[in-house]
């Protein structure tokens, strides 16, 4: 299918929004946002204010809706801007917390593996990794093992690193970095994958440190947080998106706050569950932290809208009782 939408100037973009029913009360400010943030990025925040029409039913009998080009009555440009700014600050808050978790996990892995071998991370032996975990296919049908795929990624991270400490170690100690240095080049995804290849007892030991008794749940949480980290790092919309895979939850009663999400299946596909997981892990790392309070204060600033369609925190999966356990 040929793409036939023409380039539009900022003034033309604003005129198009007006034609579709959006009110612009401050033209200069609206043009400024289009120039600094961009029409396409902002469109994610005015999308919920579009009119929807029914176009049929799916094979399960559920109604299918499609967004039209028109906005619901009273929608203002500033409604989208305020959502964008709310989402931006939400990502900045999460960047702080995810950094703490990532650094803590680096220490955990370096300490555990480093006690056995300075180069355990490049030695696929039974002493360091669970054979079934490390040697399973990296993806369905692939001849490349999980460990070899991880090692290739690690080598690439080292090769691309511009850090002075990497150059120093190569110049003074040889080509291979010891684990306590190597972890400093690993991103969240690589840390999650390395954790997933450890022996069960090692995964369990690290999980316990964060207050999680089920190593499978904790490993899945790390995978989910690596996805969240990517969203934050790439400045992607967060507040009301559906997450690609729902995080695992422990058995009922093991972690009381999780029970609410067990009872509400729909919230498990929303970002608030990832925020709750982040909160728990940060509090286990820094018991005196006020990060979760700062985040709660930010959530309380969710912007009101002029639009006839009112949005709220439920769009990101916030549960009714969240303030009782947060």
N, C-alpha and C positions, 0 to 999 in steps of 0.2 A: 504494500500500500504506500503510495507516494505521500510524503508529508507536504501539506500545502498551506500551512499557516504562515503568514508573512511576519517579518520583523516589524515591531511597533516601537515608536518613540515612547518616552516616559509619559508625555502628555496624552498620547493616543491610548496608552495602557489605562490611564486614569479615566479617560472618556469612556472606554469600553466598560469599566466597572460601573460607571454612572448609568450607562445604557442598560445594564443588567439589574439595576435597582439598588445599587449601593449608594448611600449618602456620604458625601465628602464634605465635612464641615470646615476643614483647614487644608486648603489645596496645597499650600507651600509645604506644610509638614508631610502631607501624603506623598508629594513628589520627592521629598527628601528621603522618605523611607523606601520608595521604589528605586531610587538611585543608589542607596547604601545597602539595602537588604535584598532587593530584587523581587520582581513580580512572582516568579515561580516559587521561591521560598515562602513568601507571604501567602500564596494561594493555599498552602496546607492549613493555614489558620482561618481563612475565610470559607473554606470548603464546608464546614459544619453549618454555615448559615445559608447554604444554597437550598433552593426548593427541590424536592424529590418527587418523582412520579412513579407509579406502579407500572411495571412492564411485563409482569407474568408471575409464574411460580416455578420453583425448582423441582427436582425429581422427588423431593420430600414433601412437597406441597406448601413450602414456605414462600411467602410473598417476596418478589424481587423488586427492589427499588433502584432507580437510577437518578443521579443528580442532573438537574437541568442547569442552564446557564444563568437563570434568574435567582436573585437573593430574596429571602423572606422579608416582609415589610420591616422597616425601621432599622435595617442593618446598616451600620456605619463602618467606614474604613478603620476608625480607631478601635472598633471591637476586635478586629484581627490583629492590630498592632499590639494591643494590651495582652492578648493571648500569646503572641510571639515573645514579648518581653517576659511574661511569666514563665514560659517554657525555657527561655534563655537562662534565667536565674536558677531554675530547677536543675538544668544541666551543670551549671557552675557549682552548685551545692554538691551534686553527685560526684563531680570530678575530684573534689576534696576527699570525700569518703572512699571512693574507689582507689585513689592513690594510697591511702592508708592500708587498705586490704591487700593491694598488690605488693606493697613493700613488705608487709608482714608475712605474706605467703612466700616471698623470696627468701626471707630469713629462715622460715620453717623448712623449706626444701633444701637450702644450702646446709643447714645445720644437721639435718637428718642424713642426707646422702654424703656430705663431706666427712662425717665421722667414719664412714666405711671406705671411702676412696676420694681423693681430691678430684678425680676425673670420672666419678660414678655416672655422670650424666651422658658420657659418650661410650660407656661400657654396658652393653646389653647382656648382663649376666643375671643369673638367678639370685645372686646375692643382693642385687640392687632393685630389680624389677620383677613383677609377676610375669612369668613366661607367657601365660595365656593373654594377659592384657597387652604386653609389649609386642607380641608377635601376631596378633590378629590383624586382618587387612585394614589398612587406613581408611578405606571406603569399600563399599560392596563391589566385589569382583576385581579389586585391585591386587596385583601381585606384591605391592609395596606394603611392608608391615607398618604398624602404628609407630614403632620406634624409629624405623628408617625415615618415615615421613617427618617425624618430629626432628630427627637429627638433621635432615636436609634444611628444614625451616630454621633451626638453630644456627647452622653454618651460614645461612643467608643473613641472619640478623647480625652475626659477628662481622661478616664481610662488609655489610653496609654501615656498621657503626662508625661514627666520627668521634667517639669519646676518647679522651686522652688516656684513660686508664687501659683501654684495649691496646692502644699503640705501645704504651709503656710495658705491658706484660709481654707482648710479642717481641719487643726489642730486647727485653732483659731476661725473659724466662722461656721463650719458645713459642710455638704455634698454638698450643692447647691452653685454654684458660681453665683454671680450677673452678669447681662448682660455685664457690663463694664469690667469685668474680663473674662467672658466666651468667648467674641469675640476673645480674644487673642489665643485661642486654635483652632479657626475655620480656615479651609483652604478656598481657593477661591471658591471652589465648594459649600461648606456649606454656605458661605456668600451669594452667588448667590441664593441658594435655600431659605434661610431665607428672603431675599429681595422679592422673588417671592410670598411669602405668605402674605405680608403686604397688608393693604387696598390700594386701588387705589390712594387716596389722599396722602398717605405716600410715595408710590413709585414715584408719580409725584413730590413730594417735593424734594426727593433726586435726581431724574433725572434732575430737573431744576438746581440744584447746579453744575452739570457737563455740562450745556449748551444744554441739550436734552429735548425737549418739549413733546416727546411721551414716556410715561412710558413703553409701550410695547417694543419699540425699545431699550430703555436703559436696560431693564431686559434681553432682548435677547443678547445685547452686553456683559453683565456680564457673561452670560452662555458661549458665544463664547470665552471670555477672560479666563474663567476657563479652557477651552479646551487648549488654547494657553499656559496657565500656566503649565498644565500637560506636554505638549510637551517640554517646557523649562526645567522643573524640572527633566525630565527623559532623558535629553540630546538627544532628538529625532531630526532627520533631519527636517529642517524647510523651507529652502529657496525656494524649488520648489515643495512642496507637495500640494496635493489637500486637502482642509479642509473638514471635514465630513458634516458640515451643514453650509449653507451660512447665514451670519448675515442679520438681517432685516435692512432696510434702511428707513429713514424718507421720508415724501412726498417731491417731487421735490421742491427745493428752500428753504426748512427749514434750512438745513445745506449745504451750497453751494458745499463744496468739495465732498459731497456724490453723487452729480448729475453725476459725471463722472462714478461712479460704477453702477448707475442706467442704464446708457446708454451702459454699457459694461458688459453684463451678465456673461461672462466667468471669469472676474476678481473677481467675488463674491465668487468663490470657491478657491481662492488663498490667501496665507498668508498676502499679502501686505495690504489688506483691514483691517485685524486685527491690523497690524502695524499702519495704519491710525487712527483707533479707539483708540488705545493706546495713540497715539500722542495727540489726542483731549482731552482725559481724564486727561492725565498728565499735559497739559497746563492749564486746568481748576483748577487743584489742586495747581500747582506751576506756576503762570503766567510768572515768570521771568526765567523759566527753559531753559536750552540749550540742553536738552536731545534730542529733535527732530533734532537739528542741528548736534549733534554728530552721530546720526543714519544716517542722510543724508550723512555725510562725510564717514561713513563706507560703505554705499551703493555704493558710488562713487569708492570704491576700489575693486569692483567686479572683480575677476581675469580674465585675458585673458588666452586663452588655446592654446596649440600647436595643439590639435586635429583638424582634418578637419571639424568636427562638432562644430560650435561655439555656445556657450550658452550665455545668457544675463539675465538681470533683469526681462524681460517679463515672464520668467519661474515662477516667484513668484507673478505675477499679477500686477507689477508696471505699472501704466498708463502713457500714453504719456505726459500728462500735469502735472504730480505730482509736479515738481519743482516750478510751478507757484502758488501753494496753500500750499505747505508743510511748 
